[in-house]
Amino acid sequence: MVGAALVDDAASPRRLLAARRTAPPALAGRWEFPGGKVEPGETGDVALVRELDEELGIDVVLHEELPGPLEDGWPLTGTATMRVWIATTDDVPRALQDHDELRWVDVDDPAAVTALPWIPADLPIVEALLRRLTALRVAQ
């Protein structure tokens, strides 16, 4: 699996895009990073660009990968893992499939970001991302 931490600015991020799932029933209404499955023959980065075009109708620029605790990224369920990249776009994201709402959240208010009902497996990624985004802004 691959996911995008879509931010408004790679060098000095202030907002993060969260996407609310419509299915499956156990995850409907929960928030996640947009993305999806890697198809046979695809690399993770190529799959993520394709998924974001399909799900949100956007072209993206992928920046750094957010390293997870596992060699393959972040644990999801069972043996599934997800790799996550920080990404930006000049396009306006739209909820085309898999989501019924998109929301830009203010990363300067970590409590508000983590208060969203994230998919449980995504919450540790959100917390690590917020630390990384803070570090990027401090480095500026």
Backbone as CSV, one residue per row, in Angstrom:
resi,resn,N_x,N_y,N_z,CA_x,CA_y,CA_z,C_x,C_y,C_z
1,MET,0.841,-1.180,0.000,0.000,0.000,0.000,0.883,1.239,0.000
2,VAL,0.341,2.315,-0.547,1.031,3.602,-0.584,0.052,4.695,-0.194
3,GLY,0.580,5.754,0.438,-0.261,6.869,0.836,0.483,8.180,0.684
4,ALA,-0.288,9.256,0.567,0.296,10.589,0.409,-0.063,11.466,1.591
5,ALA,0.962,12.083,2.158,0.773,13.167,3.113,0.813,14.427,2.261
6,LEU,-0.352,14.779,1.723,-0.462,15.899,0.795,-0.499,17.198,1.588
7,VAL,0.517,18.033,1.382,0.638,19.296,2.110,0.586,20.458,1.130
8,ASP,0.352,21.647,1.675,0.230,22.833,0.839,1.575,23.352,0.346
9,ASP,2.668,23.055,1.055,3.988,23.555,0.682,5.019,22.597,1.268
10,ALA,5.893,22.061,0.432,6.867,21.073,0.902,7.912,21.684,1.823
11,ALA,8.297,22.921,1.585,9.344,23.547,2.386,8.824,24.089,3.703
12,SER,7.594,24.611,3.698,7.023,25.205,4.911,5.543,24.822,5.019
13,PRO,5.284,23.545,5.285,3.897,23.065,5.290,3.071,23.645,6.427
14,ARG,1.860,24.038,6.092,0.909,24.567,7.079,-0.380,23.750,7.112
15,ARG,-0.698,23.098,5.991,-1.953,22.345,5.909,-1.704,20.951,5.350
16,LEU,-2.483,19.997,5.839,-2.425,18.595,5.426,-3.805,18.180,4.954
17,LEU,-3.862,17.446,3.847,-5.148,16.972,3.337,-5.496,15.625,3.967
18,ALA,-6.657,15.570,4.580,-7.199,14.322,5.114,-8.387,13.923,4.251
19,ALA,-8.550,12.608,4.052,-9.624,12.101,3.208,-10.497,11.146,4.022
20,ARG,-11.828,11.348,3.964,-12.747,10.506,4.743,-13.257,9.355,3.881
21,ARG,-13.038,8.141,4.373,-13.400,6.924,3.646,-14.908,6.710,3.586
22,THR,-15.328,6.052,2.494,-16.731,5.666,2.356,-16.918,4.163,2.547
23,ALA,-15.859,3.368,2.447,-15.954,1.909,2.557,-14.577,1.372,2.944
24,PRO,-14.525,0.161,3.435,-15.600,-0.743,3.813,-16.329,-0.225,5.046
25,PRO,-17.450,-0.846,5.402,-18.242,-0.336,6.522,-17.450,-0.121,7.813
26,ALA,-16.496,-0.981,8.096,-15.715,-0.844,9.331,-14.852,0.418,9.338
27,LEU,-14.520,0.957,8.157,-13.662,2.142,8.067,-14.403,3.379,7.564
28,ALA,-15.638,3.218,7.119,-16.406,4.350,6.593,-16.535,5.437,7.657
29,GLY,-16.297,6.674,7.239,-16.374,7.810,8.145,-15.069,8.120,8.855
30,ARG,-14.077,7.278,8.681,-12.767,7.527,9.282,-11.868,8.216,8.259
31,TRP,-10.865,8.908,8.778,-9.972,9.702,7.938,-8.686,8.939,7.664
32,GLU,-8.090,9.223,6.507,-6.875,8.535,6.100,-6.055,9.406,5.158
33,PHE,-4.870,8.886,4.853,-4.058,9.460,3.790,-4.571,8.884,2.478
34,PRO,-4.807,9.710,1.459,-5.222,9.147,0.174,-4.099,8.298,-0.409
35,GLY,-4.481,7.303,-1.158,-3.511,6.393,-1.774,-4.186,5.084,-2.092
36,GLY,-3.396,4.018,-2.155,-4.005,2.733,-2.474,-2.995,1.643,-2.687
37,LYS,-3.384,0.701,-3.510,-2.592,-0.509,-3.732,-1.568,-0.310,-4.840
38,VAL,-0.471,-1.015,-4.696,0.556,-1.069,-5.731,0.206,-2.245,-6.640
39,GLU,0.034,-1.964,-7.916,-0.304,-3.009,-8.885,0.962,-3.759,-9.302
40,PRO,0.808,-4.988,-9.773,1.976,-5.747,-10.246,2.758,-4.950,-11.290
41,GLY,4.075,-4.917,-11.125,4.945,-4.205,-12.058,5.154,-2.740,-11.734
42,GLU,4.428,-2.207,-10.740,4.574,-0.806,-10.357,5.551,-0.668,-9.191
43,THR,6.224,0.455,-9.149,6.961,0.833,-7.950,6.004,1.616,-7.065
44,GLY,6.351,1.781,-5.806,5.486,2.495,-4.888,5.199,3.912,-5.317
45,ASP,6.226,4.629,-5.754,6.020,6.024,-6.134,5.134,6.151,-7.370
46,VAL,5.315,5.262,-8.334,4.477,5.292,-9.541,3.026,4.959,-9.177
47,ALA,2.841,3.987,-8.307,1.491,3.613,-7.871,0.801,4.777,-7.167
48,LEU,1.543,5.499,-6.342,0.938,6.609,-5.606,0.499,7.726,-6.554
49,VAL,1.304,8.049,-7.522,0.923,9.074,-8.504,-0.351,8.639,-9.233
50,ARG,-0.418,7.374,-9.635,-1.615,6.864,-10.319,-2.833,6.923,-9.401
51,GLU,-2.686,6.457,-8.162,-3.806,6.431,-7.223,-4.355,7.834,-6.951
52,LEU,-3.474,8.814,-6.804,-3.936,10.179,-6.518,-4.664,10.787,-7.710
53,ASP,-4.247,10.416,-8.911,-4.969,10.860,-10.100,-6.369,10.236,-10.112
54,GLU,-6.456,8.926,-9.819,-7.745,8.233,-9.836,-8.667,8.707,-8.710
55,GLU,-8.136,8.842,-7.489,-8.967,9.160,-6.328,-9.312,10.633,-6.196
56,LEU,-8.354,11.506,-6.553,-8.514,12.937,-6.296,-8.456,13.803,-7.548
57,GLY,-8.110,13.207,-8.702,-8.028,13.962,-9.942,-6.893,14.964,-9.967
58,ILE,-5.769,14.626,-9.333,-4.649,15.567,-9.249,-3.350,14.939,-9.734
59,ASP,-2.488,15.793,-10.241,-1.096,15.443,-10.494,-0.319,15.900,-9.269
60,VAL,0.650,15.111,-8.858,1.406,15.451,-7.652,2.899,15.419,-7.913
61,VAL,3.603,16.098,-7.035,5.054,15.981,-6.946,5.324,15.277,-5.632
62,LEU,6.038,14.153,-5.686,6.400,13.437,-4.474,7.721,13.986,-3.968
63,HIS,7.775,14.210,-2.678,8.986,14.717,-2.035,9.594,13.565,-1.236
64,GLU,9.942,13.767,-0.012,10.584,12.705,0.754,9.585,11.660,1.228
65,GLU,10.082,10.448,1.396,9.289,9.392,1.998,9.404,9.511,3.516
66,LEU,8.299,9.325,4.200,8.284,9.342,5.657,8.644,7.933,6.131
67,PRO,9.851,7.773,6.667,10.285,6.415,7.017,9.438,5.834,8.144
68,GLY,9.066,4.583,7.970,8.292,3.883,8.985,9.185,3.017,9.846
69,PRO,8.598,2.373,10.838,9.371,1.528,11.737,9.776,0.186,11.133
70,LEU,9.154,-0.185,10.014,9.465,-1.437,9.345,10.219,-1.156,8.051
71,GLU,10.915,-2.156,7.574,11.642,-2.001,6.310,10.704,-1.610,5.170
72,ASP,9.466,-2.124,5.211,8.476,-1.852,4.162,7.564,-0.675,4.492
73,GLY,7.884,0.086,5.526,7.080,1.256,5.846,6.359,1.139,7.176
74,TRP,5.057,1.390,7.132,4.222,1.474,8.338,3.289,0.276,8.411
75,PRO,3.168,-0.365,9.587,2.262,-1.518,9.690,0.801,-1.091,9.592
76,LEU,0.028,-1.889,8.880,-1.417,-1.652,8.783,-2.134,-2.760,9.551
77,THR,-2.513,-3.800,8.848,-3.141,-4.944,9.507,-2.463,-6.215,9.022
78,GLY,-2.355,-7.194,9.895,-1.739,-8.454,9.495,-0.343,-8.217,8.948
79,THR,-0.140,-8.612,7.704,1.173,-8.448,7.072,1.229,-7.230,6.162
80,ALA,0.137,-6.482,6.048,0.098,-5.318,5.153,0.875,-4.143,5.750
81,THR,1.572,-3.440,4.866,2.302,-2.235,5.257,1.988,-1.129,4.266
82,MET,2.322,0.093,4.658,2.101,1.236,3.776,3.325,2.137,3.794
83,ARG,3.740,2.526,2.605,4.775,3.537,2.451,4.080,4.880,2.232
84,VAL,4.610,5.940,2.867,3.980,7.260,2.806,4.992,8.288,2.339
85,TRP,4.582,9.089,1.364,5.416,10.176,0.851,4.761,11.516,1.167
86,ILE,5.565,12.498,1.458,5.098,13.879,1.505,4.952,14.322,0.056
87,ALA,3.822,14.931,-0.271,3.528,15.300,-1.656,2.874,16.670,-1.704
88,THR,2.978,17.301,-2.869,2.314,18.579,-3.118,1.634,18.524,-4.477
89,THR,0.701,19.444,-4.682,0.016,19.563,-5.962,-0.349,21.015,-6.208
90,ASP,-0.467,21.365,-7.476,-0.993,22.674,-7.853,-2.470,22.577,-8.212
91,ASP,-2.995,21.345,-8.222,-4.391,21.107,-8.585,-5.296,21.184,-7.348
92,VAL,-6.582,21.246,-7.592,-7.568,21.233,-6.510,-8.071,19.802,-6.359
93,PRO,-7.771,19.146,-5.238,-8.234,17.764,-5.040,-9.754,17.700,-4.949
94,ARG,-10.310,16.630,-5.520,-11.744,16.376,-5.464,-11.955,14.936,-5.021
95,ALA,-12.975,14.679,-4.254,-13.291,13.323,-3.798,-13.999,12.581,-4.932
96,LEU,-13.229,11.885,-5.751,-13.778,11.210,-6.918,-14.188,9.770,-6.628
97,GLN,-13.404,9.084,-5.808,-13.738,7.707,-5.437,-13.111,7.382,-4.091
98,ASP,-13.738,6.495,-3.371,-13.276,6.009,-2.062,-13.470,6.990,-0.913
99,HIS,-13.778,8.258,-1.198,-13.911,9.261,-0.141,-15.161,10.106,-0.387
100,ASP,-15.774,10.579,0.714,-16.922,11.466,0.563,-16.619,12.885,1.016
101,GLU,-15.440,13.084,1.618,-15.052,14.432,2.029,-13.539,14.521,2.079
102,LEU,-13.048,15.678,1.678,-11.633,16.016,1.818,-11.566,17.239,2.711
103,ARG,-10.551,17.277,3.571,-10.445,18.407,4.496,-8.968,18.778,4.669
104,TRP,-8.671,20.069,4.474,-7.346,20.583,4.784,-7.315,20.902,6.273
105,VAL,-6.371,20.309,6.990,-6.251,20.548,8.426,-4.960,21.309,8.708
106,ASP,-5.005,22.138,9.720,-3.902,23.023,10.084,-2.868,22.252,10.902
107,VAL,-1.674,22.051,10.352,-0.645,21.292,11.066,-0.045,22.067,12.226
108,ASP,-0.339,23.373,12.312,0.109,24.153,13.465,-0.756,23.870,14.698
109,ASP,-1.823,23.103,14.525,-2.691,22.705,15.625,-2.737,21.177,15.679
110,PRO,-1.644,20.550,16.153,-1.572,19.088,16.155,-2.743,18.418,16.868
111,ALA,-3.244,19.029,17.929,-4.364,18.430,18.659,-5.601,18.324,17.763
112,ALA,-5.830,19.331,16.930,-6.970,19.287,16.019,-6.774,18.218,14.949
113,VAL,-5.549,18.075,14.481,-5.264,17.055,13.464,-5.490,15.666,14.044
114,THR,-4.925,15.394,15.205,-5.042,14.063,15.789,-6.435,13.799,16.365
115,ALA,-7.249,14.836,16.537,-8.613,14.653,17.034,-9.548,14.078,15.979
116,LEU,-9.182,14.197,14.709,-9.999,13.570,13.672,-10.033,12.066,13.929
117,PRO,-11.132,11.401,13.615,-11.173,9.952,13.798,-10.435,9.228,12.659
118,TRP,-9.109,9.206,12.772,-8.259,8.555,11.771,-8.453,7.042,11.818
119,ILE,-8.205,6.398,10.704,-8.103,4.943,10.704,-7.010,4.606,11.713
120,PRO,-7.249,3.662,12.615,-6.272,3.408,13.677,-4.833,3.197,13.194
121,ALA,-4.645,2.514,12.103,-3.293,2.272,11.608,-2.628,3.550,11.106
122,ASP,-3.417,4.553,10.720,-2.843,5.803,10.210,-2.434,6.767,11.316
123,LEU,-2.991,6.628,12.513,-2.710,7.600,13.572,-1.220,7.688,13.931
124,PRO,-0.476,6.577,14.080,0.963,6.718,14.349,1.704,7.426,13.207
125,ILE,1.211,7.245,11.996,1.823,7.913,10.843,1.557,9.416,10.936
126,VAL,0.335,9.786,11.296,-0.023,11.193,11.463,0.889,11.840,12.499
127,GLU,1.072,11.174,13.622,1.906,11.730,14.695,3.353,11.907,14.243
128,ALA,3.906,10.907,13.538,5.278,11.020,13.018,5.365,12.120,11.962
129,LEU,4.340,12.230,11.138,4.312,13.262,10.105,4.316,14.652,10.729
130,LEU,3.492,14.861,11.748,3.450,16.168,12.400,4.825,16.546,12.957
131,ARG,5.533,15.579,13.536,6.896,15.858,14.023,7.811,16.237,12.858
132,ARG,7.690,15.516,11.739,8.538,15.795,10.572,8.214,17.153,9.971
133,LEU,6.948,17.503,9.859,6.559,18.781,9.275,7.028,19.933,10.153
134,THR,6.972,19.761,11.460,7.492,20.777,12.385,8.987,20.968,12.169
135,ALA,9.700,19.879,12.014,11.144,19.942,11.775,11.448,20.654,10.457
136,LEU,10.644,20.428,9.435,10.860,21.111,8.152,10.694,22.614,8.304
137,ARG,9.666,23.037,9.051,9.439,24.482,9.218,10.532,25.108,10.068
138,VAL,10.997,24.398,11.092,12.060,24.927,11.948,13.352,25.109,11.157
139,ALA,13.587,24.211,10.209,14.816,24.274,9.395,14.816,25.459,8.436
140,GLN,13.668,26.064,8.231,13.577,27.191,7.272,14.166,28.470,7.828
